[in-house]
Amino acid sequence: MQLSDDIVYLKGVGPARAKVLAAELGVRTVGQLLDHLPYRYIDRSALSTVASVKDDGQLYVLRGQVSNIQVTATGKFRERLTCNFFDGTGYLQLVWFSGTKWVREKLKPNKTYIIMGRPSVYNFFWQMTHPELEEASSAGDDSRHPFLPVYNTTDKMKAAGLGARALARITENLVAQMPPVPETLPSPILERFRLMPRRDAYINIHYPASAAALDAARTRLKFEELFFLQLDYQFAHQQRVTASQGRVFQRVGDYFNSFYNEHLPFPLTGAQKRVIREVHDDMRSGRQMNRLLQGDVGSGKTLVALMCMLLALDNGCQACLMAPTEILATQHFATFQRMLDGMPIQVELLTGSLRAAQKKKIKQRLAEGEIHLLIGTHALIEDDVEFHSLGLVVIDEQHRFGVQQRSRLWTKAAIAPHVLVMTATPIPRTLAMTLYGDLDCSVIDELPPGRQPVKTYHRLEGNRPRVFHFLKQQIDAGRQVYIVYPLIEESEKMDLKNLQDGLEMVQNYFPRPQYQTSMVHGRLTAEEKESEMRRFKEGKTHIMVATTVIEVGVDVPNATVMVIENAERFGLSQLHQLRGRVGRGGGESYCILMTKDNLAASSKERIRTMCQTTDGFKIAEADLRLRGPGDIQGLQQSGILDLKLADIVDDEPLVRATRDTVRDLLAADPSLSQYPLLRQHIEHSKNKMLWGKIS
C-alpha cells in the first residue's frame, strides 16, 4: 500500500463509501485519509458505571452486557431498536432509530460490549440514544488501543454508514497495515527537537499507544505544519529583502528638521522616536520597507506617519496616505494642513465625492510633481491616478481595505514604494503575518502624558434607566456622549436596536431644547456628515447618535462616554475602534457595552475581553482565537487558517521555535541547496500567487 493509493481498496471502504468520503471530506487517497485527524479521543481505560452516570451532557464509557433486544416498527420503512444494558451496578436502555440493521447484526445477548454515549432520563429510566458500540474482545480490552479516536463526520456520511465509529474502524485497518510515510524534516532538526518520526506520528495521532505518545505525535505534526508555513513566508521575505529594490532615503533634510524644530505640536514620546528610527533604518537600507505600525488610539501614529512622509520629501519623492473613509481622510488632511502651516509643502485631498473638474486638476498636478503629500480614500488606487515619484505609501486602518486594493498602490511607481501600515488593532491576518515574520513590526507602546485608559462596562437592557441617568450626569457636567447602533433601519431578520428608533428613544429621554442631538450614518452625503460632525465637535449638540461610520476619524476631546448598542453584534476590532473615540481629552472616560441578556459563548468572550483590557495586541490575540488569522497567502481577511493541529496563539512557543529554526537555516543556506526536499517544497509554493507579501 502507498499513500497515493485510492481508498476504495482499503478494508471497510469500497466504491460506495469511497464516493461519499470524496464528496463530503475530499478524501480520495490513503494519504488524505491519514490527514483526516481525530478531533478528540475517548479514554477507554477510564470506564464509568451505570450507577455513576448523570444527565449532564457528558460522554460516558461503560462496559457491560446486553439483553432483551427488541425491534419495533415506527412507520413505513422505519423501526426502533432497543435493548437493556447491565454492568453489575445498574441498568439503562439503549435506543437506535437509524442504522438498526447494522446494530441488530452486531448485538448478541449476554456478550460484553463497550458503549459510549450521553445518558439521559426518559420516563424515569436511564437511556442512551445511538451509543457507539463494540464488542470488548474485538476492542482489545483497552490494552491495544486505550484511546479511541473520534472523527468529524457529516449527516450524509452517517446515512451511508460512515459515522465516527465506522470511520475509526477504517483508520484502524489503515494503521494496522501502515504504508511507508516519507520524512519531510531534515535529520538535524528531528534530532535537535527530539521529534517523533513522521510515520510513528501518524500512527499515534490516530491510535496513540499512550497519553505521552499522543502528545509526542501532536508536537511532531504541529511542528511540521508551522515549520513549512514559516519556510514559505520567510523564504518570500528573504526574496523581497534581497531582490525587491527599494528607494534609498538616506537624507534627513530641511523638511524633517524644520518640522521637528519649529512645528512639532508636542514632544515626541520615547516610543515615537524609536519607531521613526526603525522606519528610517528601513528606508535607507536599499530594500523596500514593509512595516506595520501598531499603536492604540491616541498614541501618536499619525504624527509618526507624517514625519516619515517628510523623510520621503527630503529625498525627492512624493508620499500618500490612504484612509478607508472620507471622514478619516478629511481629518488627516486637516491635521496635516494644520501641522504643516507655514511650510512649503503642497498637501491635497482626493476622494470620490470631489467634482470631476477638481479630481482632474489634482491628478494633473500630482503627475507633474506639484503635490508633495496626497491624502485620500479608495480614489487613490484608480487607474488614472499617477504620481511623479511615489516613494512612501501609508495605509491607515488597513483592516478596512482588501488585500488586492492595497496591492494596487504598489503599481504606482517604477520602484516599489516603501509601505507603512498603521492600525490601532492588528487584525488576525496581520497578527499572523507578524508572528510568521514576513511583516516587520513597530509598536508605539506609550500614550502621551495625561491620557487615561477608558473604563469599559457591560450592561444589559434592564440597566438602561441607570445608564441614561449616568449620561445625563455627564452631559450636565459639560461633557458629550456617543451612542452607536449597528443598523440604520429596522430589519425583520435581526432583533437589533436601529438608528431611527434609537434616536427617538434618546430624544424622549433627553428632551429639547435642554439637550441637543446629532445623527450620522452612511446614507448621509459627505456634506451632511461633515455638518453633523461639526455641530457635535463645536459643542452645539450633546449626543451623537450614529452607526459605525464614526468608528474611525472622529476626534472630539470633550466626548467622554461611548455607548455601543447590541455590542454582541460587533467584532473586537470594531469595538476597540469605537471605544477609541472617547478618552481623547485627558479626562476620565467610559465605554458602555449594551447587550441582550442571552449571549452566545463567543459574544461573552468578546465582551469580557473588552472589559478586561485596552491593549490592542491583547485584543487582536483574542480576535485571533475567536476568528482565526485568515488565509494569509490568499485574499481572505478572517476565518480559520488551514492548520489541522497547530494554533498560532496557544502554540506560540512552537511558532517561535520554528521561526527561529527557519531563520537559522536560511541564513546558513539561503538557496536551500543542502535540502532538496525543502527546495522542492519552495518551488511548489512558488506556483501559487503569494498575496502574503502585501501588507
C-alpha positions in Angstrom: 0.0 0.0 0.0 1.1 3.5 -0.8 -0.1 7.0 0.3 -1.2 7.7 -3.2 -3.4 4.6 -3.4 -7.2 5.0 -3.9 -9.1 4.4 -0.6 -11.6 2.3 -2.5 -9.3 -0.7 -1.9 -8.9 -0.1 1.8 -10.7 -2.6 4.0 -14.1 -1.3 5.1 -14.4 1.3 2.3 -15.5 0.0 -1.2 -16.9 2.0 -4.1 -20.0 3.4 -2.4 -18.2 4.7 0.7 -15.3 5.9 -1.3 -17.6 8.1 -3.2 -19.2 9.5 0.0 -15.7 10.2 1.5 -14.6 12.0 -1.6 -17.8 14.2 -1.8 -18.0 15.0 2.0 -14.4 15.2 3.1 -12.4 15.5 -0.1 -10.6 12.2 0.9 -9.7 10.1 -2.1 -6.3 8.7 -1.3 -4.8 6.8 1.7 -2.6 9.8 2.4 -5.6 12.1 2.6 -7.4 9.7 4.9 -4.3 9.8 7.2 -4.6 13.6 7.2 -8.2 13.5 8.4 -7.3 13.7 12.1 -9.4 12.9 15.1 -10.8 16.0 16.9 -10.8 14.3 20.3 -10.3 10.9 22.0 -12.2 8.7 24.3 -10.0 7.2 27.1 -11.4 3.6 27.3 -9.3 2.9 30.3 -11.4 5.4 32.3 -14.6 3.4 32.5 -17.7 4.6 34.3 -20.5 2.6 35.8 -24.3 2.9 35.3 -24.6 3.8 38.9 -22.4 6.8 38.5 -23.9 8.3 35.3 -25.5 11.7 35.3 -27.8 13.6 32.9 -25.1 16.3 32.4 -24.5 16.0 28.7 -21.1 14.4 29.2 -19.8 11.4 27.3 -19.6 8.2 29.3 -17.8 5.0 28.5 -19.4 1.8 30.0 -18.7 -1.9 29.9 -21.4 -4.5 30.3 -23.8 -7.0 28.7 -26.9 -6.5 26.6 -30.3 -8.4 26.8 -33.9 -8.2 25.8 -33.1 -7.0 22.2 -36.3 -5.7 20.6 -37.2 -4.2 17.2 -40.4 -2.2 16.8 -41.9 -0.8 13.6 -42.5 3.0 13.9 -43.7 3.7 10.4 -43.3 2.7 6.8 -39.7 1.5 6.4 -38.9 2.9 9.9 -38.1 1.0 13.1 -36.7 1.4 16.6 -34.3 -1.0 18.2 -34.0 -1.2 22.0 -32.1 -3.4 24.5 -31.2 -3.4 28.1 -27.6 -2.8 29.2 -26.3 -4.1 32.6 -22.9 -3.6 34.1 -23.4 -5.1 37.5 -24.2 -1.7 39.1 -27.4 -0.9 37.3 -29.5 -0.9 34.0 -30.0 1.6 31.3 -31.8 1.2 28.0 -30.0 1.6 24.6 -32.1 3.0 21.7 -31.4 3.3 18.0 -33.8 5.0 15.5 -31.5 4.6 12.4 -28.8 2.1 11.4 -30.9 -0.6 13.1 -30.0 -3.3 10.6 -26.3 -3.0 11.4 -26.9 -2.8 15.2 -29.2 -5.8 15.1 -26.5 -7.9 13.3 -23.9 -6.6 15.8 -25.7 -7.2 19.1 -25.6 -10.7 20.7 -27.3 -11.4 24.1 -25.0 -11.9 27.1 -21.9 -10.7 25.2 -19.8 -8.0 26.7 -19.7 -4.6 25.0 -18.1 -1.3 25.4 -20.6 1.6 24.8 -20.0 5.3 24.5 -22.7 7.9 24.6 -24.6 10.6 26.6 -27.1 9.2 29.1 -30.4 11.0 29.8 -33.6 10.2 31.8 -36.7 9.3 29.8 -39.9 8.2 31.6 -37.9 7.9 34.9 -35.4 5.4 33.3 -31.8 5.9 32.2 -31.5 5.8 28.4 -28.7 6.2 25.9 -29.6 7.1 22.3 -27.4 6.0 19.4 -24.4 5.0 21.5 -21.1 4.0 19.9 -20.8 0.2 20.4 -18.2 -2.5 20.0 -17.5 -5.9 21.5 -15.0 -5.8 24.3 -13.0 -8.7 22.8 -12.6 -7.0 19.4 -11.7 -3.8 21.1 -8.7 -5.4 22.8 -10.0 -4.6 26.3 -8.2 -1.2 26.3 -4.8 -2.8 26.0 -4.2 -2.4 22.3 -5.9 1.0 21.8 -6.5 2.7 25.1 -7.5 5.9 23.3 -10.4 5.7 20.8 -10.3 8.4 18.1 -13.4 10.4 17.3 -13.6 12.0 13.8 -15.8 14.7 12.4 -18.5 13.3 10.1 -21.5 14.7 8.2 -25.1 13.7 8.1 -24.6 12.2 4.6 -21.7 10.1 5.9 -23.8 8.8 8.8 -26.6 7.9 6.4 -24.1 5.9 4.4 -22.9 4.0 7.5 -19.9 6.2 7.9 -20.3 7.6 11.4 -17.5 8.4 13.7 -17.1 4.8 14.9 -17.2 3.4 11.4 -14.5 5.8 10.3 -12.5 4.8 13.3 -12.6 1.2 12.2 -11.4 2.1 8.7 -8.5 4.1 10.1 -7.7 1.3 12.4 -7.4 -1.0 9.4 -5.2 1.6 7.7 -2.9 1.9 10.7 -2.6 -1.9 11.0 -1.1 -2.0 7.5 0.6 1.4 7.6 2.2 2.3 4.3 5.7 3.9 4.0 5.5 7.6 5.1 8.4 9.7 3.7 10.1 12.0 6.1 9.8 15.7 5.4 12.1 17.4 8.0 15.9 17.3 7.9 17.5 14.9 10.3 19.4 17.6 12.3 16.0 19.3 13.1 14.5 16.0 14.1 17.4 15.3 16.4 17.6 18.8 17.8 14.0 18.9 18.9 13.7 15.2 19.6 10.7 14.9 17.2 8.9 11.6 16.6 9.4 10.1 13.1 6.6 11.1 10.8 5.3 7.6 10.3 5.1 7.0 14.0 3.4 10.4 14.5 0.6 9.4 12.1 0.1 6.1 13.8 0.0 7.7 17.3 -2.2 10.6 16.2 -4.9 8.1 15.1 -4.4 5.3 17.7 -2.0 6.5 20.4 -0.2 3.9 22.5 -0.4 6.2 25.5 -1.0 9.8 26.5 2.7 10.5 26.2 2.7 9.1 22.6 -0.3 11.2 21.7 1.4 14.3 23.0 4.6 13.5 21.1 2.7 12.8 17.9 0.8 16.1 18.2 4.0 18.0 18.8 5.7 16.5 15.8 2.8 17.2 13.4 2.3 20.7 14.8 6.0 21.5 14.3 5.8 20.3 10.7 2.8 22.5 9.9 4.4 25.6 11.4 7.8 24.8 10.0 6.6 24.8 6.4 4.4 27.9 6.9 7.5 29.7 8.3 9.5 28.4 5.4 7.0 29.8 2.9 6.9 33.2 4.4 10.4 33.7 5.4 11.7 32.5 2.1 9.4 35.0 0.4 10.6 37.6 3.0 14.2 36.8 2.1 13.4 37.2 -1.6 11.8 40.5 -1.0 14.7 41.8 1.1 17.4 40.6 -1.4 15.6 41.0 -4.7 13.0 43.8 -4.2 14.8 47.0 -4.7 13.8 50.0 -2.6 14.5 53.6 -2.8 17.3 54.8 -0.6 16.1 57.6 1.7 19.5 58.5 3.3 19.0 62.2 3.6 17.4 63.8 6.7 16.8 67.3 5.3 15.1 70.6 5.7 11.5 69.3 5.6 12.0 66.9 8.5 14.3 69.2 10.5 12.2 72.3 10.1 9.1 70.4 11.2 10.9 68.8 14.2 12.4 72.1 15.4 9.6 74.6 14.6 6.2 72.8 14.1 6.1 69.8 16.4 2.7 70.1 18.2 4.0 68.3 21.3 7.3 66.5 22.4 7.7 63.0 20.9 7.4 60.1 23.3 10.3 57.7 23.5 8.3 55.1 21.6 7.6 57.5 18.8 11.3 58.4 18.4 12.1 54.7 18.4 9.6 53.9 15.6 10.8 56.8 13.5 14.4 55.4 13.8 13.2 51.9 12.8 11.3 53.3 9.8 14.3 55.4 8.7 16.7 52.4 9.0 14.4 50.5 6.7 14.1 53.3 4.1 17.8 53.9 3.9 18.7 50.2 3.7 18.2 49.9 -0.1 15.3 47.4 0.3 11.6 48.0 0.2 10.1 48.6 3.6 7.1 46.6 4.5 6.3 47.6 8.1 3.4 47.5 10.5 2.9 50.4 12.9 0.7 49.4 15.8 -0.4 51.8 18.5 -3.6 52.4 20.4 -5.9 55.2 19.5 -4.3 58.5 20.6 -0.7 57.1 20.8 0.5 59.4 18.0 0.7 57.2 15.0 -0.4 60.0 12.6 2.4 62.3 13.7 4.9 59.5 13.2 3.5 58.8 9.8 3.7 62.5 8.8 7.4 62.7 9.9 8.2 59.5 7.9 6.5 61.1 4.9 8.7 64.2 5.4 11.7 61.9 5.1 10.4 60.9 1.6 10.1 64.6 0.7 13.6 65.2 1.8 14.8 62.5 -0.6 12.9 63.9 -3.6 9.9 61.7 -3.5 6.1 62.1 -3.0 4.1 60.3 -0.3 0.5 59.4 0.1 -1.8 58.3 2.8 -4.9 56.1 2.1 -7.7 56.0 4.6 -10.9 53.9 4.5 -13.5 56.7 4.8 -13.9 60.3 3.7 -14.3 61.4 7.3 -10.9 59.9 8.3 -9.2 61.1 5.1 -10.6 64.6 5.6 -9.5 64.6 9.2 -6.0 63.6 8.2 -5.9 66.3 5.5 -7.0 69.0 8.0 -4.5 67.7 10.6 -1.6 67.7 8.1 -2.5 71.2 6.9 -2.6 72.5 10.4 0.7 70.9 11.4 2.5 72.0 8.2 1.1 75.5 8.2 3.9 77.9 7.0 6.0 75.1 5.4 6.5 75.0 1.6 4.6 71.7 1.2 1.6 71.1 -1.0 -0.9 68.8 0.5 -4.1 67.7 -1.3 -7.2 65.6 -0.6 -8.5 63.2 -3.2 -11.9 61.5 -2.5 -14.7 60.1 -4.6 -17.1 62.9 -3.7 -15.0 65.6 -5.4 -16.3 67.1 -8.6 -14.8 65.7 -11.8 -13.0 69.0 -12.5 -11.4 69.1 -9.1 -10.2 65.5 -9.5 -8.8 66.2 -12.9 -6.8 69.2 -11.6 -5.4 67.3 -8.6 -4.4 64.3 -10.8 -2.6 66.6 -13.2 -0.7 68.4 -10.5 0.1 65.1 -8.9 1.6 63.7 -12.1 3.7 66.8 -12.6 5.1 66.6 -9.1 3.5 69.8 -7.8 1.7 67.9 -5.0 4.0 66.6 -2.3 1.6 64.8 0.0 -1.7 63.2 -1.2 -4.3 62.1 1.3 -7.3 60.1 0.1 -9.6 57.2 0.1 -10.0 54.3 -2.4 -9.8 57.1 -5.0 -6.0 56.9 -4.8 -6.0 53.4 -6.4 -7.9 54.4 -9.5 -6.1 53.6 -12.7 -5.7 57.3 -13.8 -4.0 58.4 -10.6 -0.4 58.8 -11.5 2.4 60.0 -9.3 5.5 61.8 -10.4 7.7 60.0 -8.0 5.9 58.0 -5.3 8.3 56.9 -2.6 6.2 56.1 0.5 2.7 54.7 0.9 1.0 55.0 4.3 -2.2 52.9 4.8 -4.3 53.8 7.8 -6.7 51.3 9.4 -5.6 48.7 7.0 -8.2 46.1 8.0 -10.8 48.2 6.2 -9.1 47.5 2.8 -8.9 44.3 0.9 -5.5 42.8 0.0 -5.9 43.4 -3.7 -6.9 47.0 -3.0 -3.8 47.7 -1.0 -1.6 45.9 -3.6 -2.7 48.4 -6.3 -0.7 51.2 -4.7 2.5 49.2 -5.4 1.9 49.7 -9.2 2.0 53.5 -8.9 5.8 53.7 -9.0 8.6 52.1 -11.2 10.4 51.1 -8.0 8.1 49.7 -5.4 7.4 52.3 -2.8 8.1 51.8 0.9 4.9 50.7 2.7 3.9 51.7 6.3 0.7 50.2 7.6 -1.0 51.8 10.6 -3.6 50.2 12.8 -4.8 50.6 16.3 -5.9 46.9 16.4 -4.0 44.5 14.2 -6.5 42.2 12.5 -5.9 38.5 12.8 -4.4 38.3 9.3 -1.8 40.9 10.1 -1.0 39.5 13.5 -0.5 36.1 11.9 1.9 37.6 9.4 3.8 39.3 12.2 4.2 36.0 14.1 5.5 34.5 10.9 8.0 37.3 10.4 7.1 38.4 6.9 5.9 41.8 8.1 8.3 43.9 10.2 6.6 45.4 13.2 6.9 48.6 15.2 4.9 49.3 18.3 4.1 52.7 19.9 3.6 51.4 23.4 3.4 54.7 25.2 0.5 57.1 25.5 1.1 60.9 25.6 1.2 62.3 29.1 -2.2 62.8 30.7 -4.0 60.1 28.7 -6.0 57.6 30.8 -7.3 54.2 29.8 -11.1 54.2 29.0 -13.1 52.4 31.7 -15.3 49.7 30.0 -18.5 48.2 31.4 -21.1 45.7 30.3 -24.7 46.5 30.9 -28.0 44.6 30.0 -31.2 46.2 28.7 -32.7 46.2 32.2 -29.9 48.6 33.2 -30.9 51.2 30.6 -32.5 53.7 33.0 -29.4 53.8 35.1 -27.2 54.1 32.0 -29.2 57.1 30.7 -29.1 58.7 34.1 -25.3 58.4 34.0 -25.3 60.0 30.6 -27.4 62.9 31.9 -24.9 63.4 34.7 -22.0 63.6 32.2 -23.8 66.0 29.9 -24.9 68.2 32.8 -21.2 68.3 33.8 -20.4 69.7 30.4 -19.4 66.5 28.6 -20.7 64.9 25.4 -21.8 61.4 24.5 -21.8 58.9 21.6 -24.5 56.3 21.2 -23.7 53.8 18.4 -26.2 51.4 16.7 -25.5 48.6 14.2 -28.3 49.4 11.8 -29.9 52.4 10.1 -33.4 51.0 9.6 -35.4 48.1 11.2 -34.5 44.6 9.8 -37.1 41.8 10.1 -34.2 39.3 10.3 -32.3 40.8 13.1 -33.5 41.8 16.5 -31.4 44.9 16.9 -31.9 48.4 18.1 -32.0 50.5 14.9 -30.8 54.1 14.5 -34.2 55.7 13.8 -35.8 54.1 16.9 -32.7 54.8 18.9 -32.8 58.5 18.0 -36.5 58.7 19.0 -35.8 56.9 22.3 -32.9 59.2 23.1 -34.8 62.4 22.3 -37.7 61.2 24.5 -35.3 60.8 27.4 -33.2 63.8 26.6 -35.8 66.4 25.5 -35.1 69.5 23.6 -34.1 72.3 24.0 -32.1 71.4 27.0 -30.4 68.5 25.2 -29.4 68.7 21.5 -28.8 65.5 19.4 -26.9 64.9 16.2 -27.3 61.8 13.9 -24.7 60.4 11.5 -24.9 57.4 9.3 -23.5 56.1 6.0 -26.5 57.2 3.9 -25.9 60.9 4.5 -24.0 62.8 1.9 -20.4 63.8 2.8 -21.6 67.4 3.3 -24.4 66.3 5.7 -22.0 64.1 7.7 -19.5 66.9 7.9 -22.2 69.3 9.1 -23.4 67.0 11.8 -19.9 66.2 13.0 -19.0 69.9 13.0 -22.0 70.7 15.2 -21.0 68.0 17.7 -17.3 68.9 17.7 -18.2 72.6 18.3 -20.4 71.6 21.3 -23.7 72.6 19.7 -25.1 69.1 20.3 -24.7 67.0 23.4 -25.3 63.5 22.0 -24.1 61.9 18.8 -26.4 59.0 17.6 -24.5 57.2 14.9 -23.7 53.9 13.1 -20.1 52.6 12.8 -19.4 55.4 10.4 -17.7 57.1 13.4 -15.5 54.0 14.0 -12.5 56.0 12.8 -11.8 59.6 12.0 -13.7 61.4 14.7 -11.8 63.4 17.3 -13.9 65.2 19.9 -11.8 65.6 23.1 -14.9 66.7 25.1 -16.7 63.4 24.4 -16.3 61.1 27.5 -18.9 58.4 27.1 -19.3 55.8 24.3 -22.5 53.7 24.5 -22.5 50.8 22.0 -25.9 49.2 21.5 -26.1 45.5 20.6 -22.4 45.3 21.3 -22.6 41.5 20.8 -23.1 42.1 17.1 -19.7 43.9 16.7 -16.3 42.3 16.2 -13.5 43.0 18.7 -11.7 45.3 16.2 -14.8 47.4 15.7 -15.5 47.6 19.5 -11.9 48.7 20.1 -12.0 51.3 17.4 -15.3 52.7 18.6 -14.1 52.9 22.2 -11.1 54.9 20.9 -13.5 57.8 20.1 -13.5 58.7 23.8 -10.7 59.3 26.2 -9.0 61.8 23.9 -9.2 64.8 26.1 -7.3 63.7 29.2 -10.3 63.3 31.5 -11.9 60.1 32.8 -13.9 58.4 30.0 -16.2 55.4 29.8 -17.4 52.8 27.3 -20.7 51.1 28.0 -21.4 47.9 26.1 -25.2 47.3 25.9 -26.3 43.7 25.1 -29.3 41.4 25.3 -29.5 39.0 28.2 -28.7 35.7 26.5 -25.3 35.8 24.8 -23.5 33.1 22.8 -20.2 31.9 24.2 -18.2 33.8 21.6 -20.1 37.0 22.3 -19.5 36.7 26.0 -15.8 36.2 25.3 -15.6 39.3 23.2 -17.4 41.4 25.8 -15.3 40.0 28.6 -12.1 40.8 26.6 -13.2 44.4 26.0 -13.9 44.9 29.7 -10.6 43.5 30.8 -8.1 45.2 28.6 -7.5 48.3 26.4 -4.3 46.8 24.9 -4.6 46.5 21.1 -2.3 43.4 20.8 -4.2 41.5 23.5 -7.5 42.3 21.8 -6.0 41.2 18.5 -4.9 38.0 20.1 -8.4 37.3 21.5 -9.7 38.1 18.0 -7.3 35.6 16.6 -8.5 32.9 18.9 -12.2 33.6 18.1 -12.0 34.2 14.3 -8.7 32.7 13.1 -6.0 34.6 11.2 -7.4 34.3 7.8 -5.9 32.9 4.6 -2.5 34.5 4.8 -1.4 33.6 1.3 -4.8 34.3 -0.2 -7.3 37.1 -0.2 -9.5 36.1 2.8 -9.2 38.5 5.8 -10.6 36.3 8.5 -11.6 32.7 9.1 -9.7 29.7 10.3 -6.2 29.2 9.0 -5.7 25.9 7.2 -3.9 24.3 10.2 -5.1 20.8 11.2 -3.4 20.8 14.6 -1.4 23.9 15.4 -2.8 27.0 16.9 -0.6 30.1 16.4 -1.7 31.6 19.8 -1.8 28.5 22.0 1.3 27.1 20.4 3.3 30.3 20.5 6.5 28.5 21.8 6.4 26.2 18.7 5.7 29.2 16.5 8.8 30.9 17.8 10.9 27.7 17.7 10.0 27.0 14.0 10.5 30.7 13.1 14.0 30.8 14.6 14.9 27.4 13.1 13.9 28.5 9.6 15.8 31.8 10.0 18.9 30.0 11.0 18.5 27.5 8.2 18.0 30.2 5.6 20.9 32.3 7.0 23.2 29.3 6.6 21.9 28.2 3.2 19.7 30.9 1.5 19.1 28.7 -1.6 18.4 25.5 0.4 20.9 23.7 -1.8 21.6 21.2 1.0 18.0 20.4 1.5 16.4 19.2 -1.8 13.1 18.3 -0.2 12.7 21.8 1.3 13.8 23.3 -2.0 11.1 21.2 -3.8 8.5 22.5 -1.4 9.5 26.1 -2.1 9.3 25.5 -5.9 5.9 24.1 -5.5 4.8 27.1 -3.3 6.1 29.5 -6.0 3.4 28.3 -8.3 0.8 29.9 -6.1 0.3 33.7 -6.0 1.7 34.9 -2.7 -0.5 37.8 -1.7 1.1 37.4 1.8 3.9 39.8 0.8 1.4 42.6 0.5 0.9 44.2 3.9 
